[in-house]
Amino acid sequence: MTSSLIYLAPIGSLIALFYAAYLTIVVKRSSEGTDVMKSIAAAIREGARAYLRRQYQAVAIFFVSMFVLLYILVFLGYINVFVPWAFISGGAFSALAGFIGMTMATHTSARTTNEARTSLNAALRVAFAGGSVMGLTVVGLGLLDLSIWYFLLDWVYRDLAEVARIQIITSTMLNFGMGASAMALFARVGGGIYTKGADVGADLVGKVEAGIPEDDPRNPAVIADNVGDNVGDIAGLGADLYESYVGSIVATCALAVAAGFGARGVLVPLTMAAVGVIASIIGMGFVRTGEKADQGELLKALRRGVLVAGGIIAIVSWIVIVSLLGWENFGMYFAVLFGLIAGIGIGFSTEYYTSSQYKATKDVANSALTGHATTIIQGLAVGMYSIAPFTIIIVVAILAAFFVTGGLTSFNLGLYGVGLAAVGMLSTLGITLATDAYGPIADNAGGIAEMSHQSPEVRQRTDALDSLGNTTAATGKGFCIGSAAFTALALIAAYREQVFLIADDLGIPLVLDLSIINPKVLGGLMIGAMLPFLFSSLTMNAVGRTAQSVVMEVRRQFREIAGLLEGKTGAKADYAQCVDICAKAALKEMVAPAAVAICSPIVIGLLLGVEGVMGLLTGSLLSGFTLAVMMANAGGSWDNAKKYIEEGNLGGKGSDAHKAAVTGDTVGDPFKDTCGPSLDILIKLISMVSLVFASFIVQNALF
């Protein structure tokens, strides 16, 4: 029976993919609405596809180069022959997950707008179904990729003893995480630069200078803004969480060997992931609301689905743990529970600091009454304060998972427990990601309603969905960051084990001094702590430069196209020019941040050795995690403070308070949608690169 459980992973992947296909059919049965709505949706869809096509062509050059480099390492004997192929497959599946999710989102937005013409609940259901396709595609492709590699390597090394076989399988599978991480970084950084360059540029000229609505068709940057929502917050999001999902599973699988569980320990995270697919699908059926729903009711509708899925995991994981690891390791079940609870706690914490339903964001809105500077100060204060509960939740969950699984008596058992906590948190990713991907779909639906001149009632419904989407997107970012902390910690532990295995195979006596007073460790810690700030500076500057180009282009069109700003018949904005500016800038600007992430662990490894790399990984985790939380929550709070005022509070649209809130939202845009989301990938990618080049570093470090 135990050995047959391995088949649950591929079965779960197929269930996820088939249900995603079913939801696609359901969504496409809905109409896209009027001819105007269809043409707007088609323009957004074409712009998004064109950008991804150009991005994937550029990224392909990097992947081919890395493939050649990895094959050189194969010939030199540093890595096995499967690693380059694992790297390619990880990147390909990650890109595919993002592409499918983005394509579905561009087909869903106009349908959401059309459903909002008659029913709020119907619009919510369509938007959420579109987001669910993304969630199920990510977990389905992730489990499929894992299954293919597990069965392939298990067959290739079938003649080895179980422990040796599992050791090789898991160490090889760890390496395809580098491909997934690299693709996620390019998708998040490139997409984030695109979407926020367009968004900031559109807001500065349209809303602040010209005083026209957010999604007014007169604004030449409005289509680029809507395209950006899809390439950054959908395609980038999918690639990001695909990488987190498979990273947490393979890291836990690798730790199973050191914990002494062998194949049984590997089966636990794979089986839980398969169960999570079913739980997520069941939870999706509970997402519905009434026609007069306010923000609180809409939030409850989405939260209900997540809690149902989490409850199912809490029950079934007990059976999985007892069946595979026995009653003597029942503490592993509590580790899973702590991961689930941490995920829910992160969601509530993020919601409190970013939703206009609560005091924190209302305080940011009230600060706008006294000007732009006080809005910025209050938003930063909210973001910084939000780090405290977030960090406490993660620390308590990590320590609890470590101790209840026997960490006091066996360090490796405790680390495996921490890995299981990460898997527990991500086990409901199918529905958690659906609630996140729903946000950009609702945002685009509101834009299409504005551009197609729908009635105020329709715009009111799409605004309600959009405001909810801001909160769910912020919650999703918090979930990404929290899961990244767990996953990165598991990867650091896996790196340590990998280094010892490599040294044993090579017959190299390896003694690690990981004391904080070791200069190599301390140097690595300080450089690691610096990297997220350097990385954020590069991405913020990239958004700023792109936004400046968009601002100049929008001003030019308002100045040179007669009657455009006045809305005269026949005067039409040149949307394609702004789309092209953002696409070119994003592809150019994403290179430097990616180079920092990929090169830093190799350079530090050669200069400071394994101890320096361990310091680097730890330092980047600590500062990257807290900086990402601050940026994501400050940005989300500024955004929803602006929405709160636009709903008619504190003077409403056009007031001085509204203008100050727009400034806060503009500053917060790159915080929450470019820098913050990219940092969680940074801390995992550094770990993945370190794992792939571990053998090279062990044998070639200068000190």
WODAKA-V350683 format. One record per residue. RES is the residue in one small letter. SS is DSSP state (2 for helix, 1 for strand, 0 for the rest). Layout:
BEGIN
res=RES ss=SS
res=RES ss=SS
END
This chain:
BEGIN
res=m ss=0
res=t ss=0
res=s ss=2
res=s ss=2
res=l ss=2
res=i ss=2
res=y ss=2
res=l ss=2
res=a ss=2
res=p ss=2
res=i ss=2
res=g ss=2
res=s ss=2
res=l ss=2
res=i ss=2
res=a ss=2
res=l ss=2
res=f ss=2
res=y ss=2
res=a ss=2
res=a ss=2
res=y ss=2
res=l ss=2
res=t ss=2
res=i ss=2
res=v ss=2
res=v ss=2
res=k ss=2
res=r ss=0
res=s ss=0
res=s ss=0
res=e ss=0
res=g ss=0
res=t ss=0
res=d ss=2
res=v ss=2
res=m ss=2
res=k ss=2
res=s ss=2
res=i ss=2
res=a ss=2
res=a ss=2
res=a ss=2
res=i ss=2
res=r ss=2
res=e ss=2
res=g ss=2
res=a ss=2
res=r ss=2
res=a ss=2
res=y ss=2
res=l ss=2
res=r ss=2
res=r ss=2
res=q ss=2
res=y ss=2
res=q ss=2
res=a ss=2
res=v ss=2
res=a ss=2
res=i ss=2
res=f ss=2
res=f ss=2
res=v ss=2
res=s ss=2
res=m ss=2
res=f ss=2
res=v ss=2
res=l ss=2
res=l ss=2
res=y ss=2
res=i ss=2
res=l ss=2
res=v ss=2
res=f ss=2
res=l ss=0
res=g ss=0
res=y ss=0
res=i ss=0
res=n ss=0
res=v ss=0
res=f ss=2
res=v ss=2
res=p ss=2
res=w ss=2
res=a ss=2
res=f ss=2
res=i ss=2
res=s ss=2
res=g ss=2
res=g ss=2
res=a ss=2
res=f ss=2
res=s ss=2
res=a ss=2
res=l ss=2
res=a ss=2
res=g ss=2
res=f ss=2
res=i ss=2
res=g ss=2
res=m ss=2
res=t ss=2
res=m ss=2
res=a ss=2
res=t ss=2
res=h ss=2
res=t ss=2
res=s ss=2
res=a ss=2
res=r ss=2
res=t ss=2
res=t ss=2
res=n ss=2
res=e ss=2
res=a ss=2
res=r ss=0
res=t ss=0
res=s ss=0
res=l ss=2
res=n ss=2
res=a ss=2
res=a ss=2
res=l ss=2
res=r ss=2
res=v ss=2
res=a ss=2
res=f ss=2
res=a ss=2
res=g ss=2
res=g ss=2
res=s ss=2
res=v ss=2
res=m ss=2
res=g ss=2
res=l ss=2
res=t ss=2
res=v ss=2
res=v ss=2
res=g ss=2
res=l ss=2
res=g ss=2
res=l ss=2
res=l ss=2
res=d ss=2
res=l ss=2
res=s ss=2
res=i ss=2
res=w ss=2
res=y ss=2
res=f ss=2
res=l ss=2
res=l ss=2
res=d ss=2
res=w ss=2
res=v ss=2
res=y ss=0
res=r ss=0
res=d ss=0
res=l ss=0
res=a ss=0
res=e ss=2
res=v ss=2
res=a ss=2
res=r ss=2
res=i ss=2
res=q ss=2
res=i ss=2
res=i ss=2
res=t ss=2
res=s ss=2
res=t ss=2
res=m ss=2
res=l ss=2
res=n ss=2
res=f ss=2
res=g ss=2
res=m ss=2
res=g ss=2
res=a ss=2
res=s ss=2
res=a ss=2
res=m ss=2
res=a ss=2
res=l ss=2
res=f ss=2
res=a ss=2
res=r ss=2
res=v ss=2
res=g ss=2
res=g ss=2
res=g ss=2
res=i ss=2
res=y ss=2
res=t ss=2
res=k ss=2
res=g ss=2
res=a ss=2
res=d ss=2
res=v ss=2
res=g ss=2
res=a ss=2
res=d ss=2
res=l ss=2
res=v ss=2
res=g ss=2
res=k ss=2
res=v ss=2
res=e ss=2
res=a ss=2
res=g ss=0
res=i ss=0
res=p ss=0
res=e ss=0
res=d ss=0
res=d ss=0
res=p ss=0
res=r ss=0
res=n ss=0
res=p ss=0
res=a ss=0
res=v ss=2
res=i ss=2
res=a ss=2
res=d ss=2
res=n ss=2
res=v ss=2
res=g ss=2
res=d ss=2
res=n ss=2
res=v ss=2
res=g ss=2
res=d ss=2
res=i ss=2
res=a ss=2
res=g ss=2
res=l ss=2
res=g ss=2
res=a ss=2
res=d ss=2
res=l ss=2
res=y ss=2
res=e ss=2
res=s ss=2
res=y ss=2
res=v ss=2
res=g ss=2
res=s ss=2
res=i ss=2
res=v ss=2
res=a ss=2
res=t ss=2
res=c ss=2
res=a ss=2
res=l ss=2
res=a ss=2
res=v ss=2
res=a ss=2
res=a ss=0
res=g ss=0
res=f ss=0
res=g ss=2
res=a ss=2
res=r ss=2
res=g ss=2
res=v ss=2
res=l ss=2
res=v ss=2
res=p ss=2
res=l ss=2
res=t ss=2
res=m ss=2
res=a ss=2
res=a ss=2
res=v ss=2
res=g ss=2
res=v ss=2
res=i ss=2
res=a ss=2
res=s ss=2
res=i ss=2
res=i ss=2
res=g ss=2
res=m ss=2
res=g ss=0
res=f ss=0
res=v ss=0
res=r ss=0
res=t ss=0
res=g ss=0
res=e ss=0
res=k ss=0
res=a ss=0
res=d ss=0
res=q ss=2
res=g ss=2
res=e ss=2
res=l ss=2
res=l ss=2
res=k ss=2
res=a ss=2
res=l ss=2
res=r ss=2
res=r ss=2
res=g ss=2
res=v ss=2
res=l ss=2
res=v ss=2
res=a ss=2
res=g ss=2
res=g ss=2
res=i ss=2
res=i ss=2
res=a ss=2
res=i ss=2
res=v ss=2
res=s ss=2
res=w ss=2
res=i ss=2
res=v ss=2
res=i ss=2
res=v ss=2
res=s ss=2
res=l ss=2
res=l ss=2
res=g ss=0
res=w ss=2
res=e ss=2
res=n ss=2
res=f ss=0
res=g ss=2
res=m ss=2
res=y ss=2
res=f ss=2
res=a ss=2
res=v ss=2
res=l ss=2
res=f ss=2
res=g ss=2
res=l ss=2
res=i ss=2
res=a ss=2
res=g ss=2
res=i ss=2
res=g ss=2
res=i ss=2
res=g ss=2
res=f ss=2
res=s ss=2
res=t ss=2
res=e ss=2
res=y ss=2
res=y ss=2
res=t ss=2
res=s ss=0
res=s ss=0
res=q ss=0
res=y ss=0
res=k ss=2
res=a ss=2
res=t ss=2
res=k ss=2
res=d ss=2
res=v ss=2
res=a ss=2
res=n ss=2
res=s ss=2
res=a ss=2
res=l ss=2
res=t ss=2
res=g ss=0
res=h ss=2
res=a ss=2
res=t ss=2
res=t ss=2
res=i ss=2
res=i ss=2
res=q ss=2
res=g ss=2
res=l ss=2
res=a ss=2
res=v ss=2
res=g ss=2
res=m ss=2
res=y ss=2
res=s ss=2
res=i ss=2
res=a ss=2
res=p ss=2
res=f ss=2
res=t ss=2
res=i ss=2
res=i ss=2
res=i ss=2
res=v ss=2
res=v ss=2
res=a ss=2
res=i ss=2
res=l ss=2
res=a ss=2
res=a ss=2
res=f ss=2
res=f ss=2
res=v ss=2
res=t ss=0
res=g ss=0
res=g ss=0
res=l ss=0
res=t ss=0
res=s ss=0
res=f ss=2
res=n ss=2
res=l ss=2
res=g ss=2
res=l ss=2
res=y ss=2
res=g ss=2
res=v ss=2
res=g ss=2
res=l ss=2
res=a ss=2
res=a ss=2
res=v ss=2
res=g ss=2
res=m ss=2
res=l ss=2
res=s ss=0
res=t ss=0
res=l ss=2
res=g ss=2
res=i ss=2
res=t ss=2
res=l ss=2
res=a ss=2
res=t ss=2
res=d ss=2
res=a ss=2
res=y ss=2
res=g ss=2
res=p ss=2
res=i ss=2
res=a ss=2
res=d ss=2
res=n ss=2
res=a ss=2
res=g ss=2
res=g ss=2
res=i ss=2
res=a ss=2
res=e ss=2
res=m ss=2
res=s ss=0
res=h ss=0
res=q ss=0
res=s ss=0
res=p ss=2
res=e ss=2
res=v ss=2
res=r ss=2
res=q ss=2
res=r ss=2
res=t ss=2
res=d ss=2
res=a ss=2
res=l ss=2
res=d ss=2
res=s ss=2
res=l ss=2
res=g ss=2
res=n ss=2
res=t ss=2
res=t ss=2
res=a ss=2
res=a ss=2
res=t ss=2
res=g ss=2
res=k ss=2
res=g ss=2
res=f ss=2
res=c ss=2
res=i ss=2
res=g ss=2
res=s ss=2
res=a ss=2
res=a ss=2
res=f ss=2
res=t ss=2
res=a ss=2
res=l ss=2
res=a ss=2
res=l ss=2
res=i ss=2
res=a ss=2
res=a ss=2
res=y ss=2
res=r ss=2
res=e ss=2
res=q ss=2
res=v ss=2
res=f ss=2
res=l ss=2
res=i ss=2
res=a ss=2
res=d ss=2
res=d ss=2
res=l ss=2
res=g ss=0
res=i ss=0
res=p ss=0
res=l ss=0
res=v ss=0
res=l ss=0
res=d ss=0
res=l ss=0
res=s ss=0
res=i ss=0
res=i ss=0
res=n ss=0
res=p ss=2
res=k ss=2
res=v ss=2
res=l ss=2
res=g ss=2
res=g ss=2
res=l ss=2
res=m ss=2
res=i ss=2
res=g ss=2
res=a ss=2
res=m ss=2
res=l ss=2
res=p ss=2
res=f ss=2
res=l ss=2
res=f ss=2
res=s ss=2
res=s ss=2
res=l ss=2
res=t ss=2
res=m ss=2
res=n ss=2
res=a ss=2
res=v ss=2
res=g ss=2
res=r ss=2
res=t ss=2
res=a ss=2
res=q ss=2
res=s ss=2
res=v ss=2
res=v ss=2
res=m ss=2
res=e ss=2
res=v ss=2
res=r ss=2
res=r ss=2
res=q ss=2
res=f ss=2
res=r ss=2
res=e ss=2
res=i ss=0
res=a ss=0
res=g ss=0
res=l ss=0
res=l ss=0
res=e ss=0
res=g ss=0
res=k ss=0
res=t ss=0
res=g ss=0
res=a ss=0
res=k ss=0
res=a ss=0
res=d ss=0
res=y ss=2
res=a ss=2
res=q ss=2
res=c ss=2
res=v ss=2
res=d ss=2
res=i ss=2
res=c ss=2
res=a ss=2
res=k ss=2
res=a ss=2
res=a ss=2
res=l ss=2
res=k ss=2
res=e ss=2
res=m ss=2
res=v ss=2
res=a ss=2
res=p ss=2
res=a ss=2
res=a ss=2
res=v ss=2
res=a ss=2
res=i ss=2
res=c ss=2
res=s ss=2
res=p ss=2
res=i ss=2
res=v ss=2
res=i ss=2
res=g ss=2
res=l ss=2
res=l ss=2
res=l ss=2
res=g ss=2
res=v ss=2
res=e ss=2
res=g ss=2
res=v ss=2
res=m ss=2
res=g ss=2
res=l ss=2
res=l ss=2
res=t ss=2
res=g ss=2
res=s ss=2
res=l ss=2
res=l ss=2
res=s ss=2
res=g ss=2
res=f ss=2
res=t ss=2
res=l ss=2
res=a ss=2
res=v ss=2
res=m ss=2
res=m ss=2
res=a ss=2
res=n ss=2
res=a ss=2
res=g ss=2
res=g ss=2
res=s ss=2
res=w ss=2
res=d ss=2
res=n ss=2
res=a ss=2
res=k ss=2
res=k ss=2
res=y ss=2
res=i ss=2
res=e ss=2
res=e ss=0
res=g ss=0
res=n ss=2
res=l ss=2
res=g ss=2
res=g ss=0
res=k ss=0
res=g ss=0
res=s ss=0
res=d ss=2
res=a ss=2
res=h ss=2
res=k ss=2
res=a ss=2
res=a ss=2
res=v ss=2
res=t ss=2
res=g ss=2
res=d ss=2
res=t ss=2
res=v ss=2
res=g ss=2
res=d ss=2
res=p ss=2
res=f ss=2
res=k ss=2
res=d ss=2
res=t ss=2
res=c ss=2
res=g ss=2
res=p ss=2
res=s ss=2
res=l ss=2
res=d ss=2
res=i ss=2
res=l ss=2
res=i ss=2
res=k ss=2
res=l ss=2
res=i ss=2
res=s ss=2
res=m ss=2
res=v ss=2
res=s ss=2
res=l ss=2
res=v ss=2
res=f ss=0
res=a ss=2
res=s ss=2
res=f ss=2
res=i ss=2
res=v ss=2
res=q ss=2
res=n ss=2
res=a ss=0
res=l ss=0
res=f ss=0
END
